[in-house]
Each structure stands twice: as C-alpha cells, then as structure tokens.
Amino acid sequence: MELIDGNVIAASIIAELKTAVSALAGRKPCIALVRVGEDPASISYVRKKEKTAADIGLESRIILPPVSIAQTDLEKLIDDLNADPAVDGILVQSPLPKHLDERTIFRRIAPEKDVDGFHPLNLGKIAQEDPTGFVACTPAGIMELLARSGVDLAGKHVVVLGRSLIVGKPAALLALQKKAGANATVTICHSGTRDLPTLTRQADVLIAAIGRAEFVTADMVKPGAVVIDVGINRVADASKKTGYRLTGDVHFSSVAPLTEKITPVPGGVGPMTVAMLMQNTVKAFHQRSRATR
Ligand code: NAP
C-alpha cells in the first residue's frame, strides 16, 4: 500500500505556479475572494486562499460584504468584478448566509472568471471535453492526484460514490473523457443505488464522495484497488482538544492495507483544492490576456 500524499503534490503544483508567475512580465494574475459574514470556517478558508495566492505571487482582492447584504447588492458586486479588467478570477466563499441564493450568485460570475468552476457553462464544458473550461477544484484535484501518482485510468473501472455537482458528477465526467489519463469505464453510485458493495468491489479506482464517516469498509473494496477518499467528516472524539477528529468516507485502517494506493484524510484531496484554485486563476489570466490581445 502506498499513501498518495496530497500535501506533497499540492506543494509541487504551488511551486510550479510560483515559477510560472515570477516569469510573467507586467501585471500578475488577480483573484477576488468574496466572503460574506463572519463564519469561522469561511474566514479560515479565505485566509488560506489569500496566503497561498501571496506565496505564488498572485494579486488577491479580499471583499468582505456584511452578513446582511441583500441579494441584489451582492449581484451588483459580482457584476462590478466581472467588468473589472484587473480581476481574472472570482471566488465567492460557500456557504452564503441563508437569505442569499447561492446558485444564482454562482451563475452570475462571468464564466471566464469562474475559477471555482461552478457555473453551468463550465460544467457543460467538461461534458464537451472543451479544455477552455474551468473544472471545479475538488474534482480537478482528484484527477491531478491520480495523474501525479502514476495512475492511468485508461480502460479501468472507476466507481464514483456520490453525484453532487461539485464533486461526484464532474469527477465521473473527467474520468470518462476520451483523453490521456482518463478514458475510464465509469459507474456513479448514490443513495438510490441498489447493492452498493457489489458495484464498489468491481472498482479498480474507487472515489468516495458521500459525506458519511468511514462508510466504505474493507468488504466493499477489491484488493489492489486505488482509493480516493474525498470525504471530510467530523466524528466526536473526547480525546481531542476540539472534541472531534476528522475522518473520510473510507474506514482507513481496514481498507488501506488492501489497496495499491490510497489518500489519507486529512492530507489527501483536501490540500489539492486550494492549489487547483490557484492553477485555475493563472489559466483565467492567460485565457483573458489572449482574448484581449
Ligand atoms: P453532497 O452534496 O452531500 O453529496 C453527497 C452525495 O453522496 C449525494 O450524491 C448522495 O446521494 C450520496 N450519498 C449520500 N449518502 C449515501 C449513501 N449512504 N450511499 C450512497 N450514496 C450516498 O456532498 P459533496 O459536497 O459531494 O461532498 C461529499 C464529501 O466530500 C463530504 O464529506 C464533503 O465534506 C467532502 N468534500 C471534500 C472536499 C475536499 O476538499 N476534500 C471538497 C468538497 C467536499 P443522493 O444524490 O442520492 O442524495
């Protein structure tokens, strides 16, 4: 069994981006980070994104509207960022306060600045295998982890657990693409799937993204499979200062010995998301520069 170390792989992507950005003459790529309200998790996520952007040499603009901002005012703010030629990427930190319609806000972001990859046009571009699209950071991170760990999906049976728009569906579409590193046979499972273990046991590569702590047990995994655990779940643990520990969707201690390769939680898919956000921002910068030349 080999651990796929997301921290190491993300660090090399960040180092590559830093080299590429330092070679740019003139304006640097710029990401606008919009955080509404004071949710502690959102504060920490945005801080991490801001810090990573600074490490790479990207510009970032932090926009902190009050929690009470009206939908129309947030839409206006997005419109202004869309129109601003100095902004290449726009990220609106999720979750938004309950009175705001997140889906409408995500759709408001100009597709060419949608570095989170949540706009329907960008999801559609994955289906069309159009490389100008932006792939959501978590599924993009999964593909990058696989590629950089030497896992070629061609001809393999990939089973994706979960069909969310931000993880399961795009991950399945990416594995299905007719191109190098992908070209897999893909099965997507969800809460309506019958006899899940029979399907998961057929997986050469199992991607678990359901949000159920330690759901995937040893009897559900084929020996020699590659397992990507996307889940981040809190489980009560009185021995921890925080009162909880983080765990994935896979029961790591029983599944890991069976596998060829597996991602840990934390330290697997998680660190990749910020790296992919930065990669998308640099891509947006280049695509927008080409478009205005
Ligand atoms: P989500 O939107 O809640 O979707 C969960 C999916 O799993 C749904 O398609 C659901 O099926 C399916 N599901 C739930 N229970 C199931 C069961 N018992 N059997 C089979 N399928 C089941 O979650 P998400 O946003 O995709 O996130 C999934 C997990 O990944 C969460 O733990 C989340 O915290 C984590 N995550 C991690 C990262 C990262 O950076 N590492 C990023 C994003 C998410 P239905 O469609 O039928 O309801």
Residues whose N, C-alpha, C, O or C-beta is under 5 A from the ligand:
A	BS01	NAP	T138 G162 R163 S164 V167 G168 C189 H190 S191 G192 A209 I210 G211 V230 G231 I232 N233 V269 G270 T273
